């Protein structure tokens, strides 16, 4: 397990728990969006959409469009 993975797990857990509170009652897709945005802003420490998409560690081709 790398050092980034050890740091990543608690951050994802916190984001998931908080997003469950914030997105309560929303459809599954919107709940996922809220969870990913909270995690990405927390992990990337920036709110620019390209930075948020980059901190999700997924291909950027459609991610930025999906988040917008």
N, C-alpha and C positions, 0 to 999 in steps of 0.2 A: 504494500500500500504506500503510495507516495505521500509526501507532505501535503500537497494540494488536496488529495482525497480526504485526508484526515480533517482538514479545515472545512472542506466542502460539505461533508455529511451533517455537521451541526447547523450550518447555515441553511441547507435545504430543509432540515427538520423544522427550524424556526419559521422559515418562510411558509412551509406547508401548514403548520399549526395556525399561524396568523391569517393565512389566506382562507382557511376553513371558517374562521370567525367572520372575516370581511365579506366573503362570497357566499355566505349561507343563503340557500334558497335559489341560487343561480343555476342555470343549466350546466352540465358537465364541461362543455367547451369553454364557457365563460369563466368557470371556476379554474380551469387549467390556465387560461390567459392571466387571470389575477395572480395565481401562484407563480407562474413564470416571470411576470413583471416584477413582483415583489422580490423574488430571489435575484433576478438580474440586476435590479437597481441596488440591492443590498451588496451583492458580490462585486459589481462593477463600479460602484460609488459614483455613478453618472446617470443622468436621465436622458441623454441623447439616444435616440432609437437605434442607431447603428452600434453604439457601445452596449446597449442592453442586449441586442441580438447577438453580439459577439461574446458576451459573458455566459450565454446559455450553452456554449460548446456544441452547437449543432450547425449544419451547413447554412450559410447565410443567404443562399439563393432566394428562397421564398420566406424565410423567417422574418425578415424586416417588413415585408409586405403583409404577412399574417398579423404581426403585432400592431401594425398601423391600422 
